[in-house]
Amino acid sequence: MTHPFLFLQWLEAQLHTHVGEHVTYAWLVMLILIAVAFVVSRGIKMIPGTLQNLMESVIGGIEGLLVETMGPKGKAYFPLIATFALFILVSNLIGLVPGLYPPTANLNTNAALALTVFAMTHIIGVKEHGISYLKHFMGPVLVLAPLVFVIEIIGHIARPLSLSLRLFGNMYGHEIVLMIFFALVPLFLPIPMMLMGVLVAFIQAFVFTLLAMIYIAGALEEAH
Amino acid sequence: MTFFAWCVLAAGLGMGLGSVGTGIGQGIAIRSACEGVARNPNASGKILTTMMIGLAMVESLAIYVFVVCMIILFANPFTAQVMELASK
C-alpha cells in the first residue's frame, strides 16, 4: 500500500534483519539531522554561508514562535520543541522522494512522539508546581473537583491520541491518495497532489509543534 | 462474503458523512477568517496562524473517520471469525 520500492527495506532484506521500514527511515532522518547539525555547528563563521544562513533562519523562526506562544519561561524547552519540529518536518518531506518512506506515516513513530509530549507535560508540571500541580485537575470549585478530575483525566489521555492520530492520518492518507492517483493516471496527475503534500508536511509539522508548545505552556502556568 | 461487501459500504458511507461535517465546519472557519482579514488586514498573520490550528483541529475529525475506515477495510478485527464461519 506504500511506495513500490524502498531502498532501506531492500537493504534490510539483503541483511536478513526485520526492524521495520518506519524504524530504519526514522534512523535515516536522525542521521540526516545529526549530519547537518554537525556540519553547520563545526564551521560557524561571522559571515554565514548558505547552509548556516538557512539553519539560522530555521532555528530563529522556531525560537520566535516558541517565545511568542510560551513566553520567556518556555525557552528552557527549546531543544525538545525544535527537535520535534525538525524531525517531523524532515520525516514528512522525505516521503516525497522516490524510494524513501515517511516514518510519520506509521502510527508507532507518532505514538512515540506524542507519548513523549504527554510525559514531558506532566514531568514539567510536577517539577514546576510540586504537589500543587494537582490543582490543574481540580477546576475552580472544590465541590465539583471529583467530576472535573475525571473529565480532565479523559482530556489529558485524549491529547496523545489526537496528536498521534492526526499526524498519522494525514501522512498515511496522503500516501494512499498518491498511490491511487498513480495507479489511475501515472503521468502528471500525481504532481498537484505531491505539491499539496509539501503543504501538508509543513502544516502538520507546525501543528504538532504548536500543540506540544501549548500543552507544555498549559502545564507551566498557574492553576486558575 | 456479504460481510465484506457491507464493510466496504460502511467505509465509503462513513468517510462521506465524516467529510460532510468537517467540510461545513472548515468552511465556516475559513469564512470567519476571511471576514476578519477583510476588516483588519494588519492582523492577517495572527488570523492565519489561529485559523491553521483550528483547521487542523477540525480536520482531525475527518482523519479519525479515515483511520476507522482503513481499519474496517484493511485491518478488520472480525475477518478471522467471519472466514471461519464462512468455511463451515
Contacts between the chains, C-beta under 8 A, distances in Angstrom:
chain1	res1	chain2	res2	distance
A	1	B	74	7.3
A	162	B	60	5.7
A	165	B	60	6.9
A	165	B	63	6.3
A	165	B	64	6.3
A	165	B	67	5.9
A	166	B	56	6.7
A	166	B	59	7.5
A	166	B	60	4.3
A	166	B	63	5.6
A	168	B	67	7.2
A	169	B	60	7.4
A	169	B	63	3.2
A	169	B	64	7.2
A	169	B	66	5.2
A	169	B	67	5.3
A	170	B	59	7.7
A	170	B	63	6.3
A	172	B	70	7.4
A	173	B	63	7.1
A	173	B	66	5.5
A	176	B	70	8.0
A	203	B	52	6.3
A	203	B	56	6.8
A	204	B	56	7.5
A	206	B	52	7.0
A	207	B	52	6.9
A	207	B	53	6.5
A	207	B	56	4.1
A	210	B	49	8.0
A	210	B	53	6.2
A	211	B	53	7.7
